[in-house]
Amino acid sequence: MMAADYQSIAEVSLLSCGFAHARALAARVVGVMAHCQTMLHPHHHYDFGMRAVKTVLAATSRLRTSLPEWSETEVASGPEGVKAPSGPDDFEGSSPSS
């Protein structure tokens, strides 16, 4: 049985959504998912396979259509000036009592 080529599937999916730099973005998405799979491998309840890749691609497609003024980079990584959360303390209302 052959394994799916995640990067090619991601690239075609991003091209169909109108991303001009689909190859680089597909490599980034697939690389992040592969890294997550490697780092979280012992936890069997995590799934970073094709289902997760397609979920991320669907979200980027929705962002692309709903925010046409954003560049491809902003759609893929968020707008400039937005700080990515680095831990649970960075989320407002993330405590169990909230």
Number of C-alpha atoms within 10 A of each C-alpha: 3 4 5 9 10 19 20 15 16 24 22 15 18 21 15 12 17 14 20 12 13 21 16 11 21 23 16 15 20 24 14 14 20 16 13 15 17 11 10 14 13 9 9 8 8 12 15 18 14 16 10 14 21 16 11 17 21 15 12 19 20 13 17 20 13 10 12 10 10 15 13 19 13 14 20 19 12 15 12 8 6 8 9 10 9 8 7 10 10 11 11 8 10 10 9 5 5 6
